[in-house]
Amino acid sequence: MNVKPIVIDYGAGNLRSVAIALKRLGLDPLVTSDPKAVRTADALILPGVGAAADTMSNLAQRRLVEPIREYIASGRPFLGICMGLQVLFSLSEEGGEHPCLDILPGRVRRLPDGLKVPHMGWNRVRQRCQHPIFDGISDGALFYFVHSYYAHPEDPSVVIGETDYGVTFPAVVAKDNIVATQFHPEKSAEPGLRLYENFLRMTQASGLG
């Protein structure tokens, strides 16, 4: 597969596991915090764990906010993972209200009271529609989640996969060149590897890989 994905390094803790998953597919990902590399990428992956405010602060400190916005606006393939999904929305309610990238209208809310939080472990993802990111992945496949907040999009049509944990929430969102997952594909065994592979095949199909 003639694709060299770029994984954005802004100090998140799961970069190594993402890179290892991509290497298992025979790829040589570039893990970088260089804004110039982000601007010139053919395939961009934004992983993440932690809080939205910290994520946005770390992205801003590394001068990555505008390069990410410009990259997505260019129409090139983008994959967000966990916090990389949440920061696509307008704001997060985690620890108050914090502005995010505001690429997808909506907000990020805390999982309902009375649940064990964080939601941690395997859960099923229902596919709401056909999408290339799901090629070869069965409807209801298990993926690994670790999160306390979930996205609430203004436009429900961006939700292409959903999961139940006290509330039905978006597990996968997609719009144009954007795909993002609330779960961690790199911790999700074969279905997770297949999802990464599908994203990179989408990059090739776009003529960029």
C-alpha positions in Angstrom: 0.0 0.0 0.0 1.7 3.2 -1.2 0.5 5.4 1.6 2.6 7.2 4.3 0.2 8.3 7.0 1.1 11.1 9.3 0.1 10.7 13.0 -0.1 14.0 14.8 2.0 14.2 18.0 0.7 16.7 20.5 1.7 14.8 23.6 -1.1 12.3 23.7 -0.4 8.9 25.3 -1.6 6.5 22.7 0.7 7.5 19.8 3.0 4.5 20.0 0.1 2.0 19.9 -1.4 3.7 16.8 2.0 3.6 15.1 2.4 -0.1 15.9 -1.0 -0.9 14.5 -0.1 0.9 11.2 3.3 -0.9 11.1 1.4 -4.2 11.3 -0.2 -3.3 8.1 3.2 -2.9 6.5 3.2 0.9 6.7 5.8 3.4 7.9 3.9 6.2 9.6 5.5 9.5 10.4 4.7 10.6 14.0 5.3 14.3 14.1 4.3 17.7 15.6 5.7 19.6 12.7 3.0 21.9 11.3 4.6 21.8 7.8 4.3 18.0 7.7 0.6 18.3 8.6 0.0 20.8 5.9 1.6 18.5 3.3 0.2 15.2 4.4 -1.7 12.8 2.2 -3.4 11.0 5.1 -3.7 12.5 8.5 -4.5 10.7 11.8 -5.3 12.6 15.0 -5.4 10.2 18.0 -5.9 11.3 21.5 -6.7 10.6 25.2 -7.3 12.9 28.0 -9.3 16.1 28.3 -10.5 18.4 25.5 -9.1 21.6 27.0 -5.7 20.0 27.4 -5.8 18.7 23.9 -6.7 22.0 22.4 -4.0 23.8 24.5 -1.4 21.3 23.4 -2.4 21.6 19.7 -2.2 25.4 20.0 1.2 25.4 21.7 2.5 23.3 18.8 0.9 25.6 16.2 -1.2 22.7 14.9 -4.7 24.1 15.1 -4.8 26.0 11.9 -2.8 23.4 9.9 -5.3 20.8 10.9 -8.3 23.0 9.9 -6.6 23.8 6.6 -5.8 20.2 5.9 -9.4 19.1 6.5 -10.7 22.0 4.4 -8.5 20.8 1.5 -10.5 17.6 1.2 -7.7 15.2 2.0 -8.5 12.1 4.1 -8.6 12.6 7.9 -9.1 10.1 10.7 -9.8 11.1 14.3 -9.5 8.7 17.2 -11.3 9.1 20.6 -10.3 12.6 21.6 -9.5 13.1 17.9 -13.2 12.7 17.3 -14.4 14.9 20.2 -12.3 18.0 19.3 -13.8 18.1 15.8 -16.9 19.5 17.4 -17.7 23.0 18.4 -17.2 22.7 22.1 -16.7 20.3 25.0 -18.5 20.4 28.3 -15.6 18.7 30.0 -14.6 20.8 33.0 -16.7 23.7 31.9 -17.3 24.8 28.3 -14.2 24.7 26.1 -14.0 25.6 22.4 -12.8 22.9 20.1 -11.9 22.8 16.4 -15.5 23.7 15.4 -15.3 21.6 12.2 -18.5 19.7 12.9 -21.3 21.6 14.7 -22.2 20.1 18.0 -21.0 19.7 21.5 -19.4 17.0 23.6 -21.3 15.9 26.7 -20.6 13.8 29.8 -22.1 10.2 29.9 -25.2 10.1 32.1 -25.1 10.0 35.9 -25.3 6.5 37.4 -23.0 4.8 35.0 -19.5 3.6 35.7 -17.3 6.2 34.1 -15.2 6.0 32.2 -16.9 3.7 29.8 -14.0 1.2 29.5 -14.0 -2.0 27.6 -15.5 -3.8 24.6 -18.9 -2.7 23.1 -20.7 -3.3 19.9 -20.9 -0.8 17.1 -24.1 -0.7 15.0 -23.6 0.5 11.4 -26.2 3.1 10.5 -25.3 3.1 6.8 -22.8 1.6 4.4 -19.5 3.4 4.3 -16.0 2.3 3.0 -14.6 2.6 6.5 -16.8 -0.5 7.4 -15.7 -2.7 4.4 -15.1 -6.2 5.7 -16.3 -5.3 9.3 -19.5 -7.0 10.5 -22.4 -4.9 11.8 -22.3 -5.2 15.6 -18.5 -5.9 15.7 -16.8 -5.3 19.0 -14.5 -2.3 19.5 -12.6 -1.1 22.6 -13.7 2.1 24.3 -12.2 4.3 27.0 -14.1 7.6 27.5 -16.3 9.6 29.8 -17.7 12.1 27.3 -19.5 11.6 23.9 -20.3 13.7 20.9 -23.7 15.2 20.3 -23.8 16.4 16.7 -26.2 19.1 15.5 -26.5 17.1 12.3 -27.4 13.5 13.1 -26.6 12.4 9.5 -22.8 12.5 10.3 -23.3 9.5 12.6 -22.6 6.4 10.7 -22.0 4.0 13.7 -23.5 4.1 17.2 -23.1 2.3 20.5 -25.2 2.1 23.6 -23.9 2.8 27.1 -26.6 4.4 29.2 -27.3 6.5 26.1 -27.0 5.9 22.4 -23.9 7.9 21.2 -21.9 8.2 18.0 -19.2 5.6 17.8 -18.2 6.6 14.2 -18.9 9.9 12.5 -18.1 10.8 8.9 -18.6 13.8 6.6 -16.9 14.2 3.2 -13.2 13.5 3.8 -13.6 13.1 7.6 -13.9 9.9 9.5 -13.6 9.7 13.3 -14.1 7.0 15.9 -14.9 7.2 19.6 -13.3 3.8 20.2 -9.6 2.9 19.8 -9.1 0.9 16.6 -5.5 0.2 17.7 -6.8 -1.7 20.8 -9.7 -3.4 18.9 -7.9 -6.5 17.4 -8.7 -7.5 13.9 -11.7 -5.2 13.3 -9.6 -2.3 14.4 -6.8 -3.2 12.1 -9.3 -3.6 9.3 -10.7 -0.1 10.0 -7.2 1.4 9.7 -6.6 -0.5 6.5 -10.0 0.7 5.1 -9.0 4.3 5.9 -5.7 4.0 4.0 -7.5 2.3 1.1 -9.8 5.3 1.0 -6.7 7.5 0.8 -5.4 5.4 -2.2 -8.8 5.6 -3.9 -8.7 9.4 -3.6 -5.5 9.4 -5.7 -3.4 10.7 -2.8 -1.7 7.5 -1.8 
